Amino acid sequence: MGKRILPSYRLLLFLSAFSLAVFSVVFSSIPVTAVPVIDDGPGSYTVSIIAGQSDKGLKDGSSRAALFNWPTGIATYKDGAILVADYGNNTLREIKKGRVVTMNSIASSGAGNGGYKDGPIKDALFRGPNNIAIDKAGNIFIADADNFRIRKITPDGIVSTIAGGKPGYKNGPARKARFGYPTGVAVGEDGTLYVADRRTHTIRKISPRGIVSTIAGNTNPGYADGRGVMSHFKEPIGVAVYDGVVYVTDSGNNAVRKIMPDGRVLTLAGSPEHGFRDGSRTNARFSWPTGITIDSRGNIFVCDSRNNSIRRITQGGYVSTIGASKGPQTPAGLQRPVIGKRPAAGSKGTGALSFPTGIALGPSGDIYVADSGNNNIKKISRDR
């Protein structure tokens, strides 16, 4: 498979190593009162840890005792169970009824080294699983980034490779196609898969017939709207589909872009100038947006990773922050509190988001976040 490729955002964890706490967080199993996250736009929210600790590791069991290692992707089942791509452990984990279970056996995970093997899920090997999508039939699709493949798990637990194999850039029949570093995957209503191919700066499509094509971007990184391959992206990481429109977190350009059904690429919000600012369309600022999900009303939720924040974007392009543990710096070097009280300089609380990269919505509308730098899974619930 060649040398393992580590995404730059793992290295950039150092930029957020001293993120300050502004959330009051509780484990959902402990009966104490959480402090609501105040947001004057979409409402107020409460944050809780549902699985994992701040320490990294690989351990199943109760949600509180379980350990993760840089979880990046997250998806939810109709019954409320949660599926996590545990990138650093090369495993897929399931959270259900307060328990965490590794789907592919811990023994087969290669003790952190990962590998490549199809077959029954208990024997399957992954290498750097990054993001996950689930279709309406219950099939699971994984962007197996360090294997340069898109993998599939059927409801009866059989893992197969549906596209890719060697690193590169090549369209055509899925098994002969090549990806540079597939990080994001989403599935459309008709079964079409959309892939954010980070290293080739493109958005790829896998048709139900198994043909891979490029729908936007080209191998020359840049920032330009346009039609199809005439547009330019820079290290796109996340992808989601809503009402026939494909939404992309164009991470290297600090923007959220959308690909219309006719192939036009438009910038919904953000710009190549990184920062932290709410506002309309290109006046808003992000810093390395990654995970993306969309609710039934078309509201878009994005992990703004370097800002340690979750941002909300309306269909009209207005950006607001629903939860943040980092805000603009004050002259004294302290973090200006976005929510709650100002923490002491250098403090770090269990509630601080640290480089969140994965995001999904549950059946009841709760937001689930793979908080990568904290090695845990958080829930953000809107106060009702």
C-alpha positions in Angstrom: 0.0 0.0 0.0 3.0 2.3 0.3 3.8 4.6 3.1 1.0 5.4 5.4 -0.3 8.9 4.8 -1.3 10.8 7.9 -3.7 13.7 7.4 -2.3 17.1 8.3 -5.1 17.8 10.6 -3.7 15.2 13.0 -0.4 17.1 13.1 -2.3 20.3 13.6 -3.7 19.1 16.9 -0.8 21.0 18.5 -2.5 24.2 17.4 -5.4 23.4 19.7 -3.7 21.5 22.5 -4.4 24.2 25.0 -8.0 24.9 24.0 -9.9 26.5 26.9 -13.1 25.1 28.3 -16.4 26.9 27.9 -18.8 24.0 28.0 -20.1 22.4 31.2 -20.1 18.8 30.2 -21.5 15.7 31.9 -21.5 12.1 31.0 -25.1 11.3 30.0 -25.2 8.5 32.6 -24.5 10.8 35.6 -27.6 12.7 36.9 -26.1 16.2 37.2 -27.3 19.4 35.6 -25.4 20.6 32.5 -25.0 24.3 31.6 -26.7 25.2 28.3 -24.7 26.5 25.4 -26.1 29.9 24.6 -26.7 30.8 20.9 -28.9 33.6 19.9 -29.5 32.3 16.4 -30.7 28.7 16.2 -31.4 28.3 19.9 -29.6 27.1 23.0 -27.9 23.7 23.3 -26.5 21.4 26.0 -23.3 19.3 25.5 -22.6 15.9 27.1 -19.9 13.2 26.6 -21.5 10.0 25.6 -18.5 7.8 25.1 -14.7 7.8 25.6 -12.3 9.7 27.8 -9.6 12.3 27.1 -7.0 9.5 27.1 -6.5 7.6 23.9 -6.6 3.9 23.6 -8.6 0.9 22.4 -11.0 -0.4 24.9 -14.6 -1.6 24.7 -17.2 -1.8 27.5 -19.3 0.8 29.1 -19.5 4.2 27.3 -17.7 5.8 30.2 -14.8 3.3 30.4 -14.3 2.9 26.6 -11.3 4.4 24.9 -10.9 5.8 21.3 -7.9 7.1 19.4 -8.6 10.1 17.2 -12.1 9.3 16.1 -12.9 11.1 12.8 -16.1 9.8 11.3 -19.6 9.3 12.8 -23.0 8.2 11.5 -26.3 7.2 13.2 -28.7 4.4 12.6 -32.4 4.8 12.6 -32.6 3.0 16.0 -30.3 5.6 17.6 -27.2 3.5 17.6 -24.0 5.3 16.6 -21.2 4.2 14.4 -17.7 5.7 14.7 -14.7 5.5 12.5 -11.9 5.2 15.0 -9.1 6.4 12.8 -6.1 6.0 15.1 -7.2 2.4 16.0 -8.0 1.4 12.4 -11.4 0.2 13.6 -15.1 0.8 13.4 -16.9 1.1 16.8 -20.6 1.0 17.6 -22.2 2.8 20.6 -25.5 1.4 21.6 -27.4 1.4 24.9 -24.5 2.7 26.8 -22.0 0.2 25.5 -19.1 0.4 23.0 -18.3 -2.5 20.8 -15.5 -2.9 18.2 -17.1 -4.2 15.0 -13.9 -5.7 13.5 -12.2 -7.6 16.2 -9.5 -5.8 18.3 -7.1 -8.7 17.5 -7.6 -8.2 13.8 -7.0 -4.5 13.9 -3.3 -5.0 13.7 -2.6 -3.5 17.1 -3.0 0.0 15.7 -1.2 -0.7 12.4 -4.3 -1.6 10.4 -4.3 -3.5 7.1 -6.6 -4.6 4.3 -8.9 -7.5 4.3 -12.4 -8.1 3.1 -14.9 -10.7 4.4 -16.9 -11.1 7.6 -16.6 -7.9 9.6 -15.1 -9.7 12.6 -12.1 -10.6 10.4 -11.9 -7.4 8.3 -9.0 -5.0 8.3 -9.1 -1.3 7.7 -6.3 1.3 7.6 -7.2 4.8 8.5 -11.0 4.7 8.2 -12.0 8.3 7.9 -15.7 8.9 7.3 -18.9 6.9 7.1 -22.2 7.0 5.4 -25.2 4.7 5.7 -27.8 4.2 3.0 -31.6 3.6 3.5 -31.1 -0.2 3.2 -28.6 -0.2 6.1 -25.4 -0.6 4.0 -22.4 1.1 5.5 -19.8 2.9 3.3 -16.4 3.8 4.6 -13.8 6.1 3.2 -10.8 3.8 4.0 -8.3 6.6 3.4 -5.0 4.9 4.0 -6.1 2.0 1.9 -7.2 4.4 -0.9 -10.5 2.5 -1.1 -14.2 2.9 -0.5 -15.4 -0.1 1.4 -18.9 -1.4 2.0 -20.5 -3.4 4.9 -23.8 -5.1 4.2 -26.4 -5.4 7.0 -25.4 -9.1 7.5 -21.8 -8.0 8.2 -19.9 -8.7 5.0 -17.1 -6.3 4.0 -16.2 -5.7 0.4 -14.3 -3.1 -1.7 -16.4 -1.2 -4.1 -13.8 1.2 -5.5 -10.1 2.0 -5.5 -7.0 0.2 -4.5 -3.8 2.0 -5.4 -3.1 5.7 -4.8 -3.5 8.0 -7.7 -6.1 9.6 -9.9 -8.0 7.5 -12.3 -11.7 7.4 -13.4 -13.5 4.4 -14.9 -14.7 1.1 -13.6 -14.7 1.2 -9.8 -12.3 -1.6 -9.2 -9.7 0.0 -11.5 -10.3 3.5 -10.3 -7.7 5.3 -8.1 -8.1 7.8 -5.3 -5.4 10.0 -3.9 -6.7 10.0 -0.3 -10.5 9.5 0.1 -11.6 11.2 3.3 -15.3 12.0 2.9 -18.2 9.8 1.7 -21.9 10.4 1.3 -24.7 8.5 -0.4 -27.5 10.0 -2.5 -31.1 8.9 -2.6 -30.5 6.9 -5.8 -27.5 5.1 -4.3 -24.9 7.2 -5.9 -21.8 7.7 -3.7 -19.9 11.0 -3.5 -16.3 11.0 -2.3 -14.1 13.9 -1.2 -10.7 12.9 -2.5 -8.4 15.1 -0.5 -5.0 14.7 -2.2 -6.3 15.1 -5.7 -8.5 18.1 -4.7 -11.5 16.6 -6.4 -15.0 15.4 -5.7 -15.6 12.0 -7.2 -18.8 10.1 -7.9 -19.4 6.3 -7.9 -22.5 5.4 -9.9 -24.8 2.5 -8.9 -23.4 0.7 -11.9 -19.9 1.1 -10.5 -18.4 3.8 -12.6 -16.1 6.4 -11.0 -16.1 10.0 -12.4 -15.0 13.4 -11.3 -17.9 15.9 -10.8 -15.9 18.9 -9.6 -12.4 20.1 -9.1 -9.2 19.0 -10.8 -5.7 17.9 -9.6 -4.5 21.5 -9.6 -5.4 22.9 -6.1 -6.9 26.4 -6.0 -10.0 28.4 -5.3 -12.4 29.1 -8.0 -16.1 28.5 -8.6 -17.2 27.3 -12.0 -18.6 24.3 -13.7 -17.5 20.8 -13.0 -13.8 20.2 -13.5 -13.2 23.8 -14.3 -13.7 24.7 -10.6 -10.9 24.4 -8.1 -10.8 23.0 -4.6 -7.9 22.6 -2.1 -7.9 19.5 0.1 -11.7 18.9 0.4 -12.4 16.6 3.4 -16.1 16.3 4.0 -19.1 15.8 1.8 -22.9 15.6 2.2 -25.9 15.5 0.0 -29.3 17.3 0.4 -32.0 17.6 -2.2 -29.7 16.7 -5.1 -27.1 19.3 -4.1 -23.6 18.1 -3.0 -22.1 20.1 -0.1 -18.3 20.0 0.4 -16.0 21.3 3.2 -13.2 22.7 1.2 -10.8 22.5 4.1 -7.7 24.0 2.5 -9.8 27.0 1.3 -11.6 27.4 4.7 -14.9 27.4 2.8 -18.1 25.4 2.4 -18.9 24.9 -1.3 -21.9 23.3 -3.1 -22.2 21.5 -6.4 -25.5 22.0 -8.1 -27.3 19.3 -10.1 -26.2 21.0 -13.3 -22.6 20.8 -12.3 -22.0 24.5 -11.2 -19.8 24.9 -8.2 -20.7 27.8 -5.8 -19.2 29.0 -2.6 -21.9 28.9 0.1 -19.8 30.4 3.0 -16.3 31.2 3.9 -13.2 32.2 2.0 -9.5 31.2 1.7 -8.8 33.7 4.5 -9.0 31.7 7.7 -10.5 33.2 10.8 -13.4 32.9 13.2 -16.4 35.1 12.4 -20.1 34.6 12.0 -22.0 36.3 9.3 -23.3 36.0 5.8 -21.7 33.9 3.0 -18.2 35.0 2.2 -18.1 37.4 5.1 -18.0 34.5 7.5 -14.7 32.9 8.4 -13.7 29.3 9.1 -10.4 27.6 10.0 -10.1 24.1 8.5 -13.8 23.0 8.2 -14.0 19.2 8.1 -17.1 17.1 9.0 -20.5 18.1 7.6 -24.1 17.0 8.0 -27.5 18.4 7.0 -30.8 18.3 8.8 -34.3 17.8 7.3 -34.8 21.5 6.9 -31.5 22.0 5.0 -29.5 23.5 7.8 -25.9 22.6 7.5 -23.7 21.7 10.5 -19.9 21.9 10.1 -17.0 20.9 12.3 -14.8 24.0 12.3 -11.8 22.1 13.4 -9.0 24.6 14.1 -11.6 26.9 15.8 -12.7 24.0 18.0 -16.3 24.9 17.1 -19.5 23.6 15.5 -20.9 26.1 13.0 -24.4 26.2 11.5 -25.1 27.5 8.0 -28.6 28.2 6.7 -29.6 27.6 3.1 -29.2 31.3 2.6 -25.6 31.1 3.7 -25.8 32.7 7.1 -23.2 31.3 9.5 -23.6 31.1 13.3 -21.8 29.3 16.0 -23.8 26.8 18.1 -20.9 25.7 20.3 -17.3 26.8 20.6 -14.4 26.3 23.0 -12.3 28.9 21.2 -12.9 32.4 20.3 -10.9 35.4 19.1 -7.8 36.1 21.2 -7.9 39.0 23.6 -4.9 41.4 24.0 -4.0 39.7 27.2 -3.7 36.4 25.4 -6.8 34.8 27.1 -9.6 33.3 25.0 -12.6 35.6 24.8 -15.4 33.5 26.2 -17.9 32.5 23.5 -20.1 30.6 26.1 -20.0 30.7 29.8 -17.3 32.2 32.1 -13.8 33.1 31.1 -11.5 30.2 32.1 -8.1 30.7 33.7 -5.2 31.0 31.3 -3.9 27.7 30.2 -6.8 25.7 31.7 -8.4 22.8 29.9 -11.7 21.3 30.8 -13.4 18.1 29.9 -16.0 20.0 27.9 -13.6 21.8 25.6 -13.9 20.7 22.0 -10.5 19.9 20.6 -10.3 19.6 16.8 -13.7 18.1 16.1 -13.8 16.4 12.7 -16.9 14.1 12.5 -20.5 15.1 12.8 -23.9 13.4 12.4 -27.5 14.0 13.3 -29.5 11.5 15.4 -33.2 10.5 14.8 -34.4 13.1 17.4 -32.3 15.9 16.0 -29.4 15.6 18.5 -25.9 16.4 17.0 -23.2 13.9 17.6 -19.5 14.9 17.3 -16.3 13.0 16.9 -14.2 15.2 19.1 -10.9 13.9 17.7 -8.4 15.8 19.9 -10.3 14.7 23.1 -10.6 11.1 21.9 -14.3 11.0 22.7 -17.8 11.3 21.3 -20.0 14.2 22.3 -23.7 15.0 22.0 -25.1 18.4 21.5 -28.8 18.6 22.3 -31.0 21.5 21.6 -32.9 22.7 24.7 -36.6 22.3 24.3 
